Amino acid sequence: MKQRKEKLARNKRILEAAFEGEIDEIMAVFNEVKELDNVNGVAKDAIGRATRNRHFLAVVNAEDPNGNTPLSEAAAGGQSATVRLLIDKGANLNAQGAFARTPLYRAAFSGHLDVCEVLLLHGSDPRMYASDGSTPEQVASTELLEQFFRSWDISVTEKLLDNASAVAERRQKEEKDIRETEKTQLEELLAEVQSKYDARHRELNTAYCEWNKRILEHDNCVAAGSDKTHITLQAIQLAEQNLEVVKLAAKDTEVMLIDTKAKLRDFREYNQACAAENDDLPGIKVNIRELDDVLLKDIGNKIGESGKLESLLAEVQSKYDARHRELNTAYCEWNKRILEHDNCVAAGSDKTHITLQ
């Protein structure tokens, strides 16, 4: 909710600044968007750059409740310098706002010849109709503007639109190629980290079993009245030291795995958003097999604002740790029974059928 309010406030600021031609204020809003990405840790790799660009264009083409953009407001206000700035930053020249009026339409209606010239020279289409069926030429408020529109060579517009379309297609292909490359890299990285994670946990289980084995050996020495218990105690200490080292390594790979899965999940969300820009369905599409990776989404920051987030995370972490302790105990019990069976076999006992059970 807070983020949405801040976004709406930024949109209002840039819309008002565009109409008044306050370029410093517009640049301040642009800088805020860039800094917000820095604060939120948006990366500067291929995906990060694309995400930053999407966030930036979202404010460049921000809309008021009627659908008017900053470029439309600047055009209506006659702010030619602001119009040039917004075009340079990627503003949509032919966005239709209230009553389907384009920036060119509003500039013509308000009598701003210099703005109309800038817009046309950059690709605004004078043939686009408003909701009442009128064109910019038909609503031009001065005779000079009417003459300007009548003398305009529409082939220039068609050429500009073709060029813009070709540039847009090329950019989309480049972005798609970047996303595919990043997808491959992330999936390969996840497979590598998952392999390391599995290996570390096998080592951890082995270390736990070795530790329990040394304890069992020591207990047997004590029970047998052996004078070598100092040796078995040393073996226990070495096993404990090794166990702690393996624990740390396993924890590191666990953090790496969680981080890599999060990056891949963020990529998939971004990729789906890019592929479904014209999709009216709300939310983000995910594959069923991905759902086990999603533990919690605090929609609207409701849990965070309630103050329950820390206690909830602590509870989840506690359950997670408990399950891992149970798993390690089970592994150790299994190895203990195998050791008992091996001892029975070595001693020629007739009770091996019991240890096998």
Sequence and secondary structure as in RCSB ss.txt:
>XXXX:A:sequence
MKQRKEKLARNKRILEAAFEGEIDEIMAVFNEVKELDNVNGVAKDAIGRATRNRHFLAVVNAEDPNGNTPLSEAA
AGGQSATVRLLIDKGANLNAQGAFARTPLYRAAFSGHLDVCEVLLLHGSDPRMYASDGSTPEQVASTELLEQFFR
SWDISVTEKLLDNASAVAERRQKEEKDIRETEKTQLEELLAEVQSKYDARHRELNTAYCEWNKRILEHDNCVAAG
SDKTHITLQAIQLAEQNLEVVKLAAKDTEVMLIDTKAKLRDFREYNQACAAENDDLPGIKVNIRELDDVLLKDIG
NKIGESGKLESLLAEVQSKYDARHRELNTAYCEWNKRILEHDNCVAAGSDKTHITLQ
>XXXX:A:secstr
 HHHHHHHHHHHHHHHHHHHT HHHHHHHHHHHHHHHHHTT  SSHHHHHHHHHHHHHHHT   TT   HHHHHH
HTT HHHHHHHHHTT  TT   GGG  HHHHHHHHT HHHHHHHHHHT  TT   TTS  HHHH SSHHHHHHHH
H  HHHHHHHHHHHHHHHHHHHHHHHHHHHHHHHHHHHHHHHHHHHHHHHHHHHHHHHHHHHHHHHHHHHHHHHT
 S HHHHHHHHHHHHHHHHHHHHHHHHHHHHHHHHHHHHHHHHHHHHHHHTTT    S    GGGGGG     GG
GHHHHHT HHHHHHHHHHHHHHHHHHHHHHHHHHHHHHHHHHHHHHTT S HHHHH 
